[in-house]
Amino acid sequence: MTTARQIMTPDATCVRWDESVLTAARKMTELGVGALPICGSDDKLKGMLTDRDIVVKVLGAGKDPGTCTAGELAQGEAVTIGADDDATEIMRTMAEHQVRRLPVIDGHVLVGMVAQADVARALPDPQVGDLLQALSSD
């Protein structure tokens, strides 16, 4: 079976806990991504920051993206997937938590990101349809 390690985008770029949301937005723009993992000074995953978080929780709330930090937007523990977990587990986790991107960890080390599109490319069409339906339901 296909594993997260096989379909992930390796070498995920983190935004540091204490970096500004503006810095995070610039990183997203440079990388062409809509989400970044938030990592602490210990290099451990602290959460995820999405472009939607920036718009809704910072800009929409009238906060200054130059002074608001990524860590201020981290909410609890990030939903992750193990590097050796199979595609079925990836789909189940995405559907259960209604997320389209998952940080991939090996032990406690962030090794990559797997997105809905990565899963869609790796799986047969019927399974992809099931995943899309699960992520689209309320």
Buried (B, 14 or more C-beta within 10 A) or exposed (E): EBBBBBBBBEEBBBBBBEBBBBBBBBBBEEEEBBBBBBBBEEEEBBBBBBBEBBEEBBBEEEBEBEEBBBBBBBEEEBBBBBBEBBBEBBBBBBBEEEBBBBBBBEEEEBBBBBBBEBBBEBBEEEBBEEBBEBBEEE
